[in-house]
Amino acid sequence: MKVTQKLVTGFTITKLKLLAFFSKKKAAQKAFQLFCTPFTKPIKKKPAVFEKVEPLQFTLNETTIRGYRWNHSQTNKVLIIHGFASASYKFSSYVEAFIHKRYEVLAFDAPAHGNSEGKTVNAVTYSEMIKKAVELYGPIKSFMAHSFGGTALALAMENMPHDDTTKIVLIAPATETTAAIDTALGVLKLNDIAVRKEIDNIIFKMSGKETKWFSIRRAMQNIKAKVLWIHDENDDATPLGDALKVKEDNHPNIQFAITKGFGHRRIYHDTEIRKLVVDFL
């Protein structure tokens, strides 16, 4: 982390603590806004496969969503779904691998990510984006998602027609939103029960659902697709413990692959992991 980033983080923490002293509600609103705001760097150079691509775009809630399509039109299609503060271009090696497998490949930058418009994103809007992409460019029977993209995909799948011929790969998915918020509050050093409750109130007013509802473990009860779930023991962003609780549920349609030493992001860059994903789909 650069010195300037440390200063900004320190300033933000101090500001939130001061705000919480005077108003738990306002501190919660500011913290939730931070949770939903990705901080990404501009792309310096696009991967080669993105130089020869069909650009796509559609409108979601008055926001322009931009995406990419390769190898149109093949019978089999795969949709690649990136995580928070990421973008489609980071999965270029998967694009190349799926093209080689003669798949039509689709990828879209989430709201406030990559080339798409917007300033914030949440699980509801991201899942809506996935559903609309499938409606416009489907049918799609194969999906792969990383991190927060896994949460959005699980929520979307609950409301999309699918069966056991559908295949999903989840790489280090954010299994429980409650855990993600607790982790973020810890980073912000805002471990205040009252602020936490106010954040839950914001989520309920926004969605009509309690925070615990935004759970891949809960959603899996309604998902019929065949799932390959890949998670690393050293993941410091999406706890393996949450994933292991899903494993304990013994869903017959979920296959787990537990790795060690990759962490949260390096895991999807590994050659063997990529081969595992492509072979499964």
N, C-alpha and C positions, 0 to 999 in steps of 0.2 A: 504494500500500500504506500502510495506516495505521501510526502509530507502534507501537501495541500488537502489530500483526501482525509488524512488523519485530523487536520484542523477542522474541516467541514463536519466530520463525524463527531468530534468533540463539541463543536458549537451546537450541533443538532441535539445531542444528548442533554447538554446544559439547558437549551431552550425548551425541550420537552419536559424536563424536570421542573423548570420554573412554571411552565404552563400548567402542569399537573397540580402544582401547589395551589394555584388559583382556581382551576377548573378541570376536573377529571374528564368531563365531556369534551372540552376543546382539545385536551391532550390526546384523547382517544381518536378524535377526528383527524388530527394532524398525523398521528402514528399510522392510522389506517390508510391515509393518503400516501404516506411513504411506502407502506407495504405494497400498494398497487402501482407505484411509479418505478418503472425499470430505468436503470442508469446504464446506458450502453454506449460504447465507443463507435464512431463512424467506421464503415468498412474502408480499409486502405486499398485493398485489392481483392476483387472478386475471384473465387476459384474458377479455374478454366471452364468447368462444366456449366457455370452460370453465364458464360459469354454466349453460349448457344442454347437458348431456352425460349420457350413461348411464354411471354408475360400474361398474367391473368389479373383481373381485379373485379371486385363487387362491393356493394355498399351494405354495411351492417350498422344499424342505428345511426345513420347519417355519417358514418366513418368509412373511409375508403380502405378496404383490405386488399393488399397486393400479394400476388403469389406467382407460382412458377409451374410450368408443365413441361415434361420431357417425354419423348417417345410416344406421342399421340398418333394413332389410337390403337392401343393394344387391348386385348381382352381382359387381362389381369391388371388391376390398378392398386397402387400403394400410396397412402397418405403419410407424410412425415410431419411430426408435430414437435416443435422445439419447446424448450423450457423458458422460465422467467429470465429476463435480461439476456436473452439469447436471440438467435435468428436462424432462418432456414439455411443460410449459406454455410453454417457450421457443420452441416450434415452432408457436405458435398461428396464425401467418400461413400456414403450410403446411396446417394443419387446415382453415382457411377456404377456401384455394385448392382443396383436394381435395374438399371438400364441394360447392363450386361446380361441380366437374367430375363430380359425382354418384358419388363414391366412398364406400364405407363406410370410415371412418377409425378406426384403432386406434392407441393409444399406451399404453405402460406405463412407470412409473417403475422403474428398475433397483433391485435390493437396495441399501439404504442411501441411496437418492436419493428426492427428492420426498416423496410420501405413502406409499411402500413402507417396510416394516420392514427392520431390519438395521443393522449398523454398518460392515461392510466389503463389498467386491465385488471379484471378479476375472474374468478373461475366461471361465473355465470356468462359473462360476455365471451370468454374464450370458448366455452362449450357451445354457445350459440354460433360462433364463427365456424366451428368444426361441422356442426349440423348443416349450416347453409352451404358450406363448401361441398359436402357430400350430395346435397340436393341438386346443386348446380352442375357438378362434374362427376357424379357417381354413375352407376353404382360402384362402391368401393368395398372390397372384402378384406383388405389387408391394411393394418395401421401399425405405426411405431411411434412411440412418444417418450420424451425424456422429461423427468422432474415434474414441474408444474403442468406441463403439457399432458402428463399422465392423469392428473386430477381432472383436467378439462375433458379429456377423452372419455374417462369413466362416466362422468356426468352426462356427456353427450350420448354415449352408447345406451344409457338407460331409456333414452327417448328416441332412438333410431331403430328401425326394423333391422334385425340381424338374427343369425342362428349359429349353430355349431360349425358351419363352414366358414364363418368369419374368423380371422386370426388377428391377434393383437400382441405386440411386444411392448412391455413397459420397462424402461430402463431408469432405475433409481427414481421411481415416481414419488411425489409428495403424497404419502398415504393418508395422513390426517391433517386437516387444516388447523385443528386445535393445536397440534404440535408445532406447526409452522409459525403460528402466531406467537406461541410461547417462546420459541427460539428467537424470533425477531425482537420481541420485547426484551429478552435477555441481552441481545446485542445492543439495544438502545438503553440498557440499564434502567428500564421502566417497569420493574417488577411490582406493580401496584395493582392490587385486586380490584379496586374500584375502576381503574382505567381499563382493566381487562374486561370487566362486566360491560362497560360502555361500548367497547369494541364489539362485543357480542350483540349488543342492542343495535348497533349500526348495521351489522350483517343481517340481523332479523328484519329490520325495517327495509333494507334494500332488496331482500330476496324472499321474505316470508318463511325462511328456514333458520333453524338454530345452527350455530357454527359446527357442531358435531355432525350435522347432516352432510356436510361437505367432506365426505370420507370415501376413499376408494374401497375400504373394507366393507362399508355399508352398501355401496353401489354394486360390488361384486355379487351380491345376492340376486341381482337382477340382470346380470350379464351372462349370456349363453356362449359367447365366443370362446375359442381356444386361446389361452393366454400363456405367453412366456414372460415371466417376471424375473428381471436381472437386477441384483442389488449387491452392493459391496459392503463388507464388514466395516470398512473405514470411512463410510459416507458421513461427512460432518454436516450435511445440509438436510438430508431426508433420512431420518434414523432407521437403521435396519430393524430395530425392535418393533416398530410399527408394521413393517412388512412381515415379520415373523408371526405376528398375531393373525395375519391373513393366511399364512401358511398353516397355522394350527387349525384353521377352519376346515381344512381338507377339502377344498373345492376340487372335484374331479377334472375340471376343465383348465386348471392352472398348474403350470410347470414352473418350478423355481430353479434359478441358477444363482448361487451365492458365491461371490468372488472375494478376493482379498488383495488389498494394496492399490486399488485403482481410485478410490474415493468417489466423489460425486460426478465429476466432469471427465476425468481421464478415462473412465470406464467405457464411454461410447467411442473413444478414439482407438481403442485396442483392436488389432487385426482379428484376433480370435473371437472376440465378442461380436464384431461385425459379421464374421462368417456364421456364427451361431444365429444371429438375427436373420440374416438373409436366407439361410437354410430352413429356418422355422417357417418363414413367410412364403 
